[in-house]
Amino acid sequence: MVKISCNNYGFDCSFEINGNTEEVIKKYQKHSIDEHGIEYSEEGLDQLLLRMKN
């Protein structure tokens, strides 16, 4: 299980999601596009999650 939030990218936003990696990436991508107008690549988010685990 992984967790990601907008705070990880420096946004003053309380959005946070937990779940399996694929689900978290898809839902965070949707949120970031819908709410912030920013599209992050799946690879970029995957790298962020890997760094957060260490």
CHARMM-style PDB file with segment names, atoms N, HN, CA, C and O in Angstrom:
ATOM      1  N   MET     1       0.847  -1.177   0.000  1.00  0.00      PROA
ATOM      2  CA  MET     1       0.000   0.000   0.000  1.00  0.00      PROA
ATOM      3  C   MET     1       0.894   1.242   0.000  1.00  0.00      PROA
ATOM      4  O   MET     1       1.899   1.298   0.709  1.00  0.00      PROA
ATOM      5  N   VAL     2       0.511   2.235  -0.808  1.00  0.00      PROA
ATOM      6  HN  VAL     2      -0.306   2.189  -1.383  1.00  0.00      PROA
ATOM      7  CA  VAL     2       1.257   3.486  -0.898  1.00  0.00      PROA
ATOM      8  C   VAL     2       0.316   4.658  -0.619  1.00  0.00      PROA
ATOM      9  O   VAL     2      -0.906   4.520  -0.662  1.00  0.00      PROA
ATOM     10  N   LYS     3       0.921   5.820  -0.331  1.00  0.00      PROA
ATOM     11  HN  LYS     3       1.914   5.933  -0.297  1.00  0.00      PROA
ATOM     12  CA  LYS     3       0.153   7.028  -0.051  1.00  0.00      PROA
ATOM     13  C   LYS     3       0.806   8.184  -0.784  1.00  0.00      PROA
ATOM     14  O   LYS     3       2.032   8.278  -0.836  1.00  0.00      PROA
ATOM     15  N   ILE     4      -0.011   9.069  -1.352  1.00  0.00      PROA
ATOM     16  HN  ILE     4      -1.007   8.992  -1.309  1.00  0.00      PROA
ATOM     17  CA  ILE     4       0.503  10.269  -1.996  1.00  0.00      PROA
ATOM     18  C   ILE     4      -0.459  11.415  -1.681  1.00  0.00      PROA
ATOM     19  O   ILE     4      -1.663  11.207  -1.535  1.00  0.00      PROA
ATOM     20  N   SER     5       0.083  12.611  -1.579  1.00  0.00      PROA
ATOM     21  HN  SER     5       1.061  12.781  -1.698  1.00  0.00      PROA
ATOM     22  CA  SER     5      -0.750  13.780  -1.336  1.00  0.00      PROA
ATOM     23  C   SER     5      -0.215  14.965  -2.124  1.00  0.00      PROA
ATOM     24  O   SER     5       0.931  14.964  -2.572  1.00  0.00      PROA
ATOM     25  N   CYS     6      -1.051  15.966  -2.284  1.00  0.00      PROA
ATOM     26  HN  CYS     6      -1.982  15.967  -1.919  1.00  0.00      PROA
ATOM     27  CA  CYS     6      -0.621  17.175  -3.004  1.00  0.00      PROA
ATOM     28  C   CYS     6       0.534  17.859  -2.277  1.00  0.00      PROA
ATOM     29  O   CYS     6       1.358  18.516  -2.912  1.00  0.00      PROA
ATOM     30  N   ASN     7       0.603  17.715  -0.977  1.00  0.00      PROA
ATOM     31  HN  ASN     7      -0.067  17.181  -0.461  1.00  0.00      PROA
ATOM     32  CA  ASN     7       1.717  18.297  -0.223  1.00  0.00      PROA
ATOM     33  C   ASN     7       3.055  17.752  -0.689  1.00  0.00      PROA
ATOM     34  O   ASN     7       4.070  18.439  -0.566  1.00  0.00      PROA
ATOM     35  N   ASN     8       3.087  16.530  -1.225  1.00  0.00      PROA
ATOM     36  HN  ASN     8       2.263  15.972  -1.326  1.00  0.00      PROA
ATOM     37  CA  ASN     8       4.319  15.953  -1.755  1.00  0.00      PROA
ATOM     38  C   ASN     8       4.861  16.768  -2.923  1.00  0.00      PROA
ATOM     39  O   ASN     8       6.063  16.763  -3.185  1.00  0.00      PROA
ATOM     40  N   TYR     9       3.975  17.466  -3.620  1.00  0.00      PROA
ATOM     41  HN  TYR     9       2.998  17.471  -3.407  1.00  0.00      PROA
ATOM     42  CA  TYR     9       4.371  18.293  -4.752  1.00  0.00      PROA
ATOM     43  C   TYR     9       4.362  19.776  -4.408  1.00  0.00      PROA
ATOM     44  O   TYR     9       4.501  20.614  -5.299  1.00  0.00      PROA
ATOM     45  N   GLY    10       4.203  20.115  -3.141  1.00  0.00      PROA
ATOM     46  HN  GLY    10       4.090  19.435  -2.417  1.00  0.00      PROA
ATOM     47  CA  GLY    10       4.283  21.502  -2.709  1.00  0.00      PROA
ATOM     48  C   GLY    10       2.985  22.291  -2.808  1.00  0.00      PROA
ATOM     49  O   GLY    10       3.001  23.513  -2.660  1.00  0.00      PROA
ATOM     50  N   PHE    11       1.873  21.629  -3.054  1.00  0.00      PROA
ATOM     51  HN  PHE    11       1.860  20.636  -3.174  1.00  0.00      PROA
ATOM     52  CA  PHE    11       0.591  22.324  -3.115  1.00  0.00      PROA
ATOM     53  C   PHE    11       0.000  22.482  -1.724  1.00  0.00      PROA
ATOM     54  O   PHE    11       0.164  21.615  -0.866  1.00  0.00      PROA
ATOM     55  N   ASP    12      -0.687  23.593  -1.509  1.00  0.00      PROA
ATOM     56  HN  ASP    12      -0.821  24.297  -2.206  1.00  0.00      PROA
ATOM     57  CA  ASP    12      -1.440  23.795  -0.277  1.00  0.00      PROA
ATOM     58  C   ASP    12      -2.823  23.199  -0.505  1.00  0.00      PROA
ATOM     59  O   ASP    12      -3.805  23.922  -0.674  1.00  0.00      PROA
ATOM     60  N   CYS    13      -2.884  21.878  -0.508  1.00  0.00      PROA
ATOM     61  HN  CYS    13      -2.087  21.291  -0.371  1.00  0.00      PROA
ATOM     62  CA  CYS    13      -4.094  21.134  -0.851  1.00  0.00      PROA
ATOM     63  C   CYS    13      -4.119  19.895   0.044  1.00  0.00      PROA
ATOM     64  O   CYS    13      -3.099  19.232   0.230  1.00  0.00      PROA
ATOM     65  N   SER    14      -5.267  19.600   0.580  1.00  0.00      PROA
ATOM     66  HN  SER    14      -6.095  20.138   0.428  1.00  0.00      PROA
ATOM     67  CA  SER    14      -5.367  18.483   1.529  1.00  0.00      PROA
ATOM     68  C   SER    14      -5.641  17.139   0.866  1.00  0.00      PROA
ATOM     69  O   SER    14      -5.827  16.147   1.570  1.00  0.00      PROA
ATOM     70  N   PHE    15      -5.672  17.070  -0.474  1.00  0.00      PROA
ATOM     71  HN  PHE    15      -5.520  17.876  -1.046  1.00  0.00      PROA
ATOM     72  CA  PHE    15      -5.944  15.803  -1.146  1.00  0.00      PROA
ATOM     73  C   PHE    15      -4.872  14.782  -0.818  1.00  0.00      PROA
ATOM     74  O   PHE    15      -3.675  15.060  -0.894  1.00  0.00      PROA
ATOM     75  N   GLU    16      -5.334  13.587  -0.448  1.00  0.00      PROA
ATOM     76  HN  GLU    16      -6.306  13.362  -0.386  1.00  0.00      PROA
ATOM     77  CA  GLU    16      -4.429  12.493  -0.104  1.00  0.00      PROA
ATOM     78  C   GLU    16      -5.123  11.195  -0.483  1.00  0.00      PROA
ATOM     79  O   GLU    16      -6.338  11.067  -0.332  1.00  0.00      PROA
ATOM     80  N   ILE    17      -4.354  10.232  -0.976  1.00  0.00      PROA
ATOM     81  HN  ILE    17      -3.367  10.335  -1.099  1.00  0.00      PROA
ATOM     82  CA  ILE    17      -4.939   8.952  -1.367  1.00  0.00      PROA
ATOM     83  C   ILE    17      -4.009   7.809  -0.958  1.00  0.00      PROA
ATOM     84  O   ILE    17      -2.786   7.916  -1.049  1.00  0.00      PROA
ATOM     85  N   ASN    18      -4.615   6.723  -0.510  1.00  0.00      PROA
ATOM     86  HN  ASN    18      -5.609   6.636  -0.436  1.00  0.00      PROA
ATOM     87  CA  ASN    18      -3.909   5.497  -0.132  1.00  0.00      PROA
ATOM     88  C   ASN    18      -4.446   4.353  -0.978  1.00  0.00      PROA
ATOM     89  O   ASN    18      -5.615   4.352  -1.361  1.00  0.00      PROA
ATOM     90  N   GLY    19      -3.591   3.383  -1.266  1.00  0.00      PROA
ATOM     91  HN  GLY    19      -2.640   3.385  -0.954  1.00  0.00      PROA
ATOM     92  CA  GLY    19      -4.042   2.196  -1.988  1.00  0.00      PROA
ATOM     93  C   GLY    19      -2.894   1.533  -2.705  1.00  0.00      PROA
ATOM     94  O   GLY    19      -1.726   1.776  -2.401  1.00  0.00      PROA
ATOM     95  N   ASN    20      -3.241   0.684  -3.670  1.00  0.00      PROA
ATOM     96  HN  ASN    20      -4.190   0.487  -3.917  1.00  0.00      PROA
ATOM     97  CA  ASN    20      -2.179   0.038  -4.437  1.00  0.00      PROA
ATOM     98  C   ASN    20      -1.599   1.069  -5.406  1.00  0.00      PROA
ATOM     99  O   ASN    20      -2.263   2.051  -5.740  1.00  0.00      PROA
ATOM    100  N   THR    21      -0.385   0.851  -5.849  1.00  0.00      PROA
ATOM    101  HN  THR    21       0.154   0.053  -5.578  1.00  0.00      PROA
ATOM    102  CA  THR    21       0.346   1.838  -6.639  1.00  0.00      PROA
ATOM    103  C   THR    21      -0.414   2.280  -7.875  1.00  0.00      PROA
ATOM    104  O   THR    21      -0.528   3.480  -8.126  1.00  0.00      PROA
ATOM    105  N   GLU    22      -0.933   1.354  -8.646  1.00  0.00      PROA
ATOM    106  HN  GLU    22      -0.841   0.379  -8.443  1.00  0.00      PROA
ATOM    107  CA  GLU    22      -1.635   1.699  -9.886  1.00  0.00      PROA
ATOM    108  C   GLU    22      -2.857   2.568  -9.616  1.00  0.00      PROA
ATOM    109  O   GLU    22      -3.086   3.556 -10.313  1.00  0.00      PROA
ATOM    110  N   GLU    23      -3.638   2.202  -8.606  1.00  0.00      PROA
ATOM    111  HN  GLU    23      -3.452   1.399  -8.039  1.00  0.00      PROA
ATOM    112  CA  GLU    23      -4.848   2.952  -8.250  1.00  0.00      PROA
ATOM    113  C   GLU    23      -4.491   4.366  -7.777  1.00  0.00      PROA
ATOM    114  O   GLU    23      -5.129   5.340  -8.177  1.00  0.00      PROA
ATOM    115  N   VAL    24      -3.480   4.468  -6.933  1.00  0.00      PROA
ATOM    116  HN  VAL    24      -2.962   3.676  -6.608  1.00  0.00      PROA
ATOM    117  CA  VAL    24      -3.060   5.762  -6.397  1.00  0.00      PROA
ATOM    118  C   VAL    24      -2.600   6.686  -7.525  1.00  0.00      PROA
ATOM    119  O   VAL    24      -2.978   7.857  -7.562  1.00  0.00      PROA
ATOM    120  N   ILE    25      -1.794   6.167  -8.433  1.00  0.00      PROA
ATOM    121  HN  ILE    25      -1.487   5.216  -8.403  1.00  0.00      PROA
ATOM    122  CA  ILE    25      -1.286   6.983  -9.540  1.00  0.00      PROA
ATOM    123  C   ILE    25      -2.434   7.479 -10.403  1.00  0.00      PROA
ATOM    124  O   ILE    25      -2.474   8.664 -10.735  1.00  0.00      PROA
ATOM    125  N   LYS    26      -3.360   6.622 -10.773  1.00  0.00      PROA
ATOM    126  HN  LYS    26      -3.328   5.660 -10.503  1.00  0.00      PROA
ATOM    127  CA  LYS    26      -4.482   7.023 -11.634  1.00  0.00      PROA
ATOM    128  C   LYS    26      -5.352   8.080 -10.958  1.00  0.00      PROA
ATOM    129  O   LYS    26      -5.731   9.064 -11.592  1.00  0.00      PROA
ATOM    130  N   LYS    27      -5.668   7.887  -9.693  1.00  0.00      PROA
ATOM    131  HN  LYS    27      -5.359   7.087  -9.178  1.00  0.00      PROA
ATOM    132  CA  LYS    27      -6.531   8.842  -8.995  1.00  0.00      PROA
ATOM    133  C   LYS    27      -5.812  10.165  -8.747  1.00  0.00      PROA
ATOM    134  O   LYS    27      -6.431  11.227  -8.816  1.00  0.00      PROA
ATOM    135  N   TYR    28      -4.509  10.111  -8.460  1.00  0.00      PROA
ATOM    136  HN  TYR    28      -4.006   9.249  -8.404  1.00  0.00      PROA
ATOM    137  CA  TYR    28      -3.773  11.360  -8.267  1.00  0.00      PROA
ATOM    138  C   TYR    28      -3.647  12.118  -9.588  1.00  0.00      PROA
ATOM    139  O   TYR    28      -3.763  13.344  -9.609  1.00  0.00      PROA
ATOM    140  N   GLN    29      -3.414  11.410 -10.676  1.00  0.00      PROA
ATOM    141  HN  GLN    29      -3.320  10.414 -10.659  1.00  0.00      PROA
ATOM    142  CA  GLN    29      -3.348  12.068 -11.980  1.00  0.00      PROA
ATOM    143  C   GLN    29      -4.665  12.788 -12.278  1.00  0.00      PROA
ATOM    144  O   GLN    29      -4.655  13.934 -12.727  1.00  0.00      PROA
ATOM    145  N   LYS    30      -5.788  12.129 -12.034  1.00  0.00      PROA
ATOM    146  HN  LYS    30      -5.797  11.198 -11.670  1.00  0.00      PROA
ATOM    147  CA  LYS    30      -7.091  12.747 -12.274  1.00  0.00      PROA
ATOM    148  C   LYS    30      -7.273  13.974 -11.406  1.00  0.00      PROA
ATOM    149  O   LYS    30      -7.706  15.015 -11.900  1.00  0.00      PROA
ATOM    150  N   HSD    31      -6.957  13.880 -10.134  1.00  0.00      PROA
ATOM    151  HN  HSD    31      -6.605  13.034  -9.732  1.00  0.00      PROA
ATOM    152  CA  HSD    31      -7.095  15.016  -9.221  1.00  0.00      PROA
ATOM    153  C   HSD    31      -6.206  16.181  -9.662  1.00  0.00      PROA
ATOM    154  O   HSD    31      -6.664  17.322  -9.706  1.00  0.00      PROA
ATOM    155  N   SER    32      -4.959  15.907  -9.984  1.00  0.00      PROA
ATOM    156  HN  SER    32      -4.587  14.979  -9.948  1.00  0.00      PROA
ATOM    157  CA  SER    32      -4.042  16.995 -10.331  1.00  0.00      PROA
ATOM    158  C   SER    32      -4.462  17.708 -11.616  1.00  0.00      PROA
ATOM    159  O   SER    32      -4.283  18.920 -11.737  1.00  0.00      PROA
ATOM    160  N   ILE    33      -5.016  16.967 -12.573  1.00  0.00      PROA
ATOM    161  HN  ILE    33      -5.161  15.983 -12.474  1.00  0.00      PROA
ATOM    162  CA  ILE    33      -5.519  17.593 -13.803  1.00  0.00      PROA
ATOM    163  C   ILE    33      -6.789  18.399 -13.509  1.00  0.00      PROA
ATOM    164  O   ILE    33      -6.900  19.559 -13.905  1.00  0.00      PROA
ATOM    165  N   ASP    34      -7.740  17.775 -12.814  1.00  0.00      PROA
ATOM    166  HN  ASP    34      -7.650  16.833 -12.493  1.00  0.00      PROA
ATOM    167  CA  ASP    34      -9.029  18.425 -12.548  1.00  0.00      PROA
ATOM    168  C   ASP    34      -8.898  19.643 -11.637  1.00  0.00      PROA
ATOM    169  O   ASP    34      -9.529  20.670 -11.886  1.00  0.00      PROA
ATOM    170  N   GLU    35      -8.090  19.542 -10.590  1.00  0.00      PROA
ATOM    171  HN  GLU    35      -7.578  18.707 -10.388  1.00  0.00      PROA
ATOM    172  CA  GLU    35      -8.025  20.602  -9.585  1.00  0.00      PROA
ATOM    173  C   GLU    35      -6.895  21.609  -9.798  1.00  0.00      PROA
ATOM    174  O   GLU    35      -7.036  22.783  -9.455  1.00  0.00      PROA
ATOM    175  N   HSD    36      -5.782  21.155 -10.361  1.00  0.00      PROA
ATOM    176  HN  HSD    36      -5.668  20.201 -10.640  1.00  0.00      PROA
ATOM    177  CA  HSD    36      -4.610  22.028 -10.466  1.00  0.00      PROA
ATOM    178  C   HSD    36      -4.207  22.325 -11.910  1.00  0.00      PROA
ATOM    179  O   HSD    36      -3.351  23.175 -12.157  1.00  0.00      PROA
ATOM    180  N   GLY    37      -4.827  21.621 -12.865  1.00  0.00      PROA
ATOM    181  HN  GLY    37      -5.522  20.931 -12.664  1.00  0.00      PROA
ATOM    182  CA  GLY    37      -4.515  21.831 -14.265  1.00  0.00      PROA
ATOM    183  C   GLY    37      -3.120  21.374 -14.656  1.00  0.00      PROA
ATOM    184  O   GLY    37      -2.544  21.872 -15.623  1.00  0.00      PROA
ATOM    185  N   ILE    38      -2.577  20.422 -13.901  1.00  0.00      PROA
ATOM    186  HN  ILE    38      -3.045  20.017 -13.115  1.00  0.00      PROA
ATOM    187  CA  ILE    38      -1.229  19.913 -14.145  1.00  0.00      PROA
ATOM    188  C   ILE    38      -1.308  18.416 -14.396  1.00  0.00      PROA
ATOM    189  O   ILE    38      -1.944  17.673 -13.648  1.00  0.00      PROA
ATOM    190  N   GLU    39      -0.645  17.989 -15.472  1.00  0.00      PROA
ATOM    191  HN  GLU    39      -0.128  18.592 -16.079  1.00  0.00      PROA
ATOM    192  CA  GLU    39      -0.619  16.566 -15.794  1.00  0.00      PROA
ATOM    193  C   GLU    39       0.757  15.994 -15.463  1.00  0.00      PROA
ATOM    194  O   GLU    39       1.773  16.440 -15.996  1.00  0.00      PROA
ATOM    195  N   TYR    40       0.773  15.006 -14.580  1.00  0.00      PROA
ATOM    196  HN  TYR    40      -0.052  14.644 -14.146  1.00  0.00      PROA
ATOM    197  CA  TYR    40       2.011  14.325 -14.215  1.00  0.00      PROA
ATOM    198  C   TYR    40       2.055  12.982 -14.927  1.00  0.00      PROA
ATOM    199  O   TYR    40       1.033  12.310 -15.063  1.00  0.00      PROA
ATOM    200  N   SER    41       3.232  12.597 -15.377  1.00  0.00      PROA
ATOM    201  HN  SER    41       4.062  13.143 -15.266  1.00  0.00      PROA
ATOM    202  CA  SER    41       3.370  11.299 -16.029  1.00  0.00      PROA
ATOM    203  C   SER    41       3.288  10.186 -14.998  1.00  0.00      PROA
ATOM    204  O   SER    41       3.584  10.380 -13.819  1.00  0.00      PROA
ATOM    205  N   GLU    42       2.885   9.030 -15.465  1.00  0.00      PROA
ATOM    206  HN  GLU    42       2.645   8.872 -16.423  1.00  0.00      PROA
ATOM    207  CA  GLU    42       2.833   7.855 -14.597  1.00  0.00      PROA
ATOM    208  C   GLU    42       4.233   7.530 -14.074  1.00  0.00      PROA
ATOM    209  O   GLU    42       4.397   7.151 -12.914  1.00  0.00      PROA
ATOM    210  N   GLU    43       5.231   7.679 -14.932  1.00  0.00      PROA
ATOM    211  HN  GLU    43       5.098   7.987 -15.874  1.00  0.00      PROA
ATOM    212  CA  GLU    43       6.617   7.391 -14.533  1.00  0.00      PROA
ATOM    213  C   GLU    43       7.094   8.349 -13.441  1.00  0.00      PROA
ATOM    214  O   GLU    43       7.776   7.935 -12.503  1.00  0.00      PROA
ATOM    215  N   GLY    44       6.739   9.619 -13.563  1.00  0.00      PROA
ATOM    216  HN  GLY    44       6.186   9.956 -14.325  1.00  0.00      PROA
ATOM    217  CA  GLY    44       7.135  10.609 -12.563  1.00  0.00      PROA
ATOM    218  C   GLY    44       6.519  10.320 -11.210  1.00  0.00      PROA
ATOM    219  O   GLY    44       7.190  10.414 -10.182  1.00  0.00      PROA
ATOM    220  N   LEU    45       5.247   9.971 -11.208  1.00  0.00      PROA
ATOM    221  HN  LEU    45       4.702   9.895 -12.043  1.00  0.00      PROA
ATOM    222  CA  LEU    45       4.588   9.642  -9.945  1.00  0.00      PROA
ATOM    223  C   LEU    45       5.125   8.352  -9.362  1.00  0.00      PROA
ATOM    224  O   LEU    45       5.260   8.230  -8.145  1.00  0.00      PROA
ATOM    225  N   ASP    46       5.433   7.387 -10.216  1.00  0.00      PROA
ATOM    226  HN  ASP    46       5.324   7.486 -11.205  1.00  0.00      PROA
ATOM    227  CA  ASP    46       6.015   6.134  -9.750  1.00  0.00      PROA
ATOM    228  C   ASP    46       7.361   6.396  -9.069  1.00  0.00      PROA
ATOM    229  O   ASP    46       7.665   5.799  -8.037  1.00  0.00      PROA
ATOM    230  N   GLN    47       8.159   7.285  -9.648  1.00  0.00      PROA
ATOM    231  HN  GLN    47       7.912   7.770 -10.487  1.00  0.00      PROA
ATOM    232  CA  GLN    47       9.454   7.630  -9.052  1.00  0.00      PROA
ATOM    233  C   GLN    47       9.263   8.322  -7.706  1.00  0.00      PROA
ATOM    234  O   GLN    47      10.006   8.051  -6.762  1.00  0.00      PROA
ATOM    235  N   LEU    48       8.274   9.214  -7.607  1.00  0.00      PROA
ATOM    236  HN  LEU    48       7.670   9.433  -8.373  1.00  0.00      PROA
ATOM    237  CA  LEU    48       7.986   9.882  -6.337  1.00  0.00      PROA
ATOM    238  C   LEU    48       7.634   8.852  -5.269  1.00  0.00      PROA
ATOM    239  O   LEU    48       8.129   8.931  -4.144  1.00  0.00      PROA
ATOM    240  N   LEU    49       6.784   7.889  -5.612  1.00  0.00      PROA
ATOM    241  HN  LEU    49       6.382   7.825  -6.526  1.00  0.00      PROA
ATOM    242  CA  LEU    49       6.398   6.870  -4.651  1.00  0.00      PROA
ATOM    243  C   LEU    49       7.585   6.021  -4.231  1.00  0.00      PROA
ATOM    244  O   LEU    49       7.686   5.643  -3.063  1.00  0.00      PROA
ATOM    245  N   LEU    50       8.475   5.716  -5.145  1.00  0.00      PROA
ATOM    246  HN  LEU    50       8.393   6.023  -6.093  1.00  0.00      PROA
ATOM    247  CA  LEU    50       9.679   4.935  -4.810  1.00  0.00      PROA
ATOM    248  C   LEU    50      10.571   5.708  -3.845  1.00  0.00      PROA
ATOM    249  O   LEU    50      11.087   5.135  -2.885  1.00  0.00      PROA
ATOM    250  N   ARG    51      10.755   6.996  -4.089  1.00  0.00      PROA
ATOM    251  HN  ARG    51      10.335   7.461  -4.868  1.00  0.00      PROA
ATOM    252  CA  ARG    51      11.590   7.816  -3.205  1.00  0.00      PROA
ATOM    253  C   ARG    51      10.982   7.936  -1.819  1.00  0.00      PROA
ATOM    254  O   ARG    51      11.704   7.971  -0.822  1.00  0.00      PROA
ATOM    255  N   MET    52       9.656   8.000  -1.752  1.00  0.00      PROA
ATOM    256  HN  MET    52       9.070   7.972  -2.561  1.00  0.00      PROA
ATOM    257  CA  MET    52       8.976   8.134  -0.457  1.00  0.00      PROA
ATOM    258  C   MET    52       9.111   6.873   0.384  1.00  0.00      PROA
ATOM    259  O   MET    52       9.064   6.944   1.612  1.00  0.00      PROA
ATOM    260  N   LYS    53       9.278   5.724  -0.255  1.00  0.00      PROA
ATOM    261  HN  LYS    53       9.316   5.667  -1.253  1.00  0.00      PROA
ATOM    262  CA  LYS    53       9.421   4.466   0.477  1.00  0.00      PROA
ATOM    263  C   LYS    53      10.765   4.379   1.196  1.00  0.00      PROA
ATOM    264  O   LYS    53      10.887   3.675   2.199  1.00  0.00      PROA
ATOM    265  N   ASN    54      11.770   5.088   0.691  1.00  0.00      PROA
ATOM    266  HN  ASN    54      11.670   5.660  -0.124  1.00  0.00      PROA
ATOM    267  CA  ASN    54      13.127   5.021   1.261  1.00  0.00      PROA
ATOM    268  C   ASN    54      13.340   6.016   2.347  1.00  0.00      PROA
ATOM    269  OT1 ASN    54      14.427   6.081   2.921  1.00  0.00      PROA
TER     270      ASN     54
END
